[in-house]
Amino acid sequence: MVVNQNGVCITQKQEPRLCLVQPLIDLEKNVMIIKAEGMDPISVSLEEDSERQTPVCQSKVCSHRVQTFSCGDRLAAWFSEFLGRQCYLIRQCSDFQRNAKQTHEKGEMPVTAASLSLVNEAQYLLINQESVLQLSDQITARLGESLPLQKLIHRFRANIVISTNEPFEEDKWDEIAIGRLHFKVQNGCSCTLVMGP
């Protein structure tokens, strides 16, 4: 997560250039490579080295306090140069845990809390192609120009992309099964207010 000098998350709404940063995971080398146009690629180890990490004041993600560590001066300098302001790349402590907000109907037993990292609301974000297609049609009607469907889908940064018969059918689901994996639907995403180019 990129934060300012006070440990407050810098969002894409505040810094639209963040959508130009491309993180790539190299599992063979166990590093994350970070790229952006006009910048030399830089990498950060995926290993947690508690002896070398510098504690940062507690940060906030969706009103939750999280204990984090700085990824170091080299990455802070890279992001600061790219964004044109002082900032830092931080990571969550491996022993810190926060849980997703739980919503349940009156009279229902609360479900087991899902553990979250530095994501806004859930570890996985699902999007339905039919829902995005309807949104695309509305954008085309309003603006007179269309966006390619795949480009629009990509802007939502979903982990799981599905296609159903009806748009927004997924809003009525309580559970999703993919093979032997079962996912409990927490709630709709209220944080997708800005989509990158």
Salt bridges, closest charged atoms under 4 A:
GLU15 OE2 - ARG85 NH1 3.42
GLU175 OE1 - HIS182 ND1 3.53
